[in-house]
Amino acid sequence: MTDEARAERMVLLCKSLFDRGYSVGGAGNVSVRREAGGFIVTPTGSCLGRLSAGALSVIGADGAPLPGPKPSKEFAFHRALYDVRPEAGAIVHLHSTYLTALSCLEGLPRDNAIRPFTPYYVMRIGHMPVIPYYRPGAPEIARDLAAAAQGSKAQAFLLASHGVVVLGRDIDDAVNNAEELEETAKLQFLLRGETLHYLTEAEIAELGGGY
């Protein structure tokens, strides 16, 4: 896929996320790897529902921004994740309702914010470590995300009192992962107070999950 096609697909899927309430206003940011190295990134302060392929930020293979709109200030943590997870082709950062609500709860298990109760969470996400709260744009977010992602199979990381960061092989895979994860968080809130059947270690292993 060419960079032009990647940019068009990115714009289409970002608008889909916005139209369905996964992002509001100027919240959230998305990036994809370029064919020849570097990245295509949503611009700083941009709205995911009002992007155009010709007005995205571009990072060159040398890591320097190319002329044009400035990339999101949170691209630093995208870059840190790409550095330790070379298989990732796209990253989606959202403030979606249920995952952000989950991120605001006290006492979440730091190694995995959602105990698996559906196979789809295991197959798409694996597990979801929690990153402590830092102000948006703080360099500690990139540091802690990279540490949590190193050697891990997790496809998502919950930023405390902030939102979620989701990886994928490409932009479609990252968005699919984000959608499945938001639905899992929604189900967890809907089922609060009910007795859940959590997947056993054997069931998780059968799905290819585990740490």
N, C-alpha and C positions, 0 to 999 in steps of 0.2 A: 504494500500500500504506500502511495506517495505521501509526502508531508501535506500536500494540498487536500488529499482525501482524508487524512487523519484529522486535519483541522475542521473540515466539513462535518465529519462524523462526531467530533468533539462538541461542536456547536449544537448539532441536532440533539445529542443526548443530554447536554447541559440544559437545553430548553425543556426537554421532557422532564427532567428532575425538578426544575423550577415550576413548571405548569402543574405538577402533582404535589407541590408543597414540601418537597425535600429540601428546598433552599428558599430563602426569602430575602428581598432587598439585595444588598451587596454581600451577603454572607456566603461563605464557602469558596473553594477554589479547586481547580482541576488541572492536571498536567498529563502529557503523553510523551514518550520517547520519540525523537525524530529518527528517520531512516538512516541518516549519515552521522548520527551522534548529536547530542544536545537535546533540547526539549521544546515543546509548545506548551504555553502556560496561560491560564486566564489572567488578564491584567489586574493590577491592583485596584481595589474598589469597584470592580465590575460586577454586574448582575448576571447570574447564570442564565437568566431568561432573555437577556438582551445582548447577546454576543454576535459577532460576525467573524467569519473565517479569516478575513483580511485584516482584522484589527486585534489579533491575539498577540501575546508576547512570545518572542522566540529567543531561546538560549542557544548559542553556538556550541559546536563540539568542544571548544576550548573552555566552556563554562561562562563565557562573557555574553551579556545580553546584546542582541542585534538591535540596530536602530528601530524605533517604534515604541509602542506602549510599554511601560514598565511592568515587570511581572509582579504578581501578588507578593506581598511582604512575607507570606508564609511559605513561599517556594523553598526557603532554606530547609524546612523539614522534609519537603518532598525530595530534595536533592540528597539529604542524608539517608533517606530510605532507599533511593535508587542505588546509592553507593554500596549498601550492604545487601541489597536484594536485586542482583543483576537480572533476574528472571522477570521482574516487574516491568510491564510496558506502559502502565498508566496508574495514576493515583487520584482518588476522589476524596476531598475533605468536605464534609457536610455538617450543618447544624440541624439535621432533621429532628422532628419533634420527639419521637419516642427514645431515640438514642441519646439526644441531648438531655431529656428528662432523666434517663438512666444515669448519665454522667454526673448528675447533680446529687445522686443519692450517697449518703454516708455508708461506710462499711462494705463497699464492693470488694470482692476478692481481687487482689492486684494481679494475680496470674491469669484470671479468666472471669470477665464481668458477667458472662451468661453461662450458667451450667447447662450443658446440652440437653434439650428435651425434644428436638426434632432432628432428623437425619440431615436436613438441608443445611442447617447451621454448621454441622460437622463437615459436610462435604464442601461447602463453599468458603467457610471461615476458619474452621479448625478450632481455634480458641481466640479470645480477645483480651490481651493484657490491658491494664489500666495505667495511664501515664498521669503522674501527679499534676495538680493545677499549677500553671504558670500563666502570666499575662499573654494574650495573643501576640505572636511575633517574637516571644522571648527565645533566646538561643538554647535554653535548657530543653525546650520541646524537641528540637532536632537531636540533641545529645541523647535524651532518654528514649526517643523513638528508635534511633539507630541501635542503641544498646538492647532494647527489647526485641528488635527484629533480627539481630545478628544470630544466625543459626536456628532461627525459629521458622515454623511453617505457618504461623498466624497470618491471615490475610486482612486483619483489621486490628485497630488499636483505638481504645476509647480515651479521649483527653478529658480529664476530670473537669466538670463544670464548663465544658466547652463544646464538644462534639465528637465526631468520629473521623478516622482516617482509614481508607479502604484501598487495598492494592488489587491489581488484576494483571493478567497476561497482556491485555490490551484494553482500550477504553470500554468496549462492550462488556468484557469480563469484569472490569472494576465496577461498572454501573450495576451489572447483575448482582454482584456480591453485595453492593451497598443496598440494593432493593431488598434482597433476601434478609439482610441483617436488620434493616429497619422493621420489616414485618415480624421478625423474631422478637425484637424488643417490644413491639406493639402487643404481641401475644403474651409476653411475660407480664406486662401491666394488666391486660385483660384477665389473666388467670391468677392474679394476686389473691391470696386467701384460699385458693383451691389446692387440692392435693395433686401435684404433678407427677407424671411418670418420667423420671430422668433416665436418660440412656445409661446403661451399664458400661463399664470399662470394655467388656467384650464386644458390646454393640458398637461402641465408638471405634474400637480397633478394626472391626469388620468393615466400617465405612472409610477406613484409611486415616482416621483421626488419631489424636494423641499428641503429646508434646514432643 
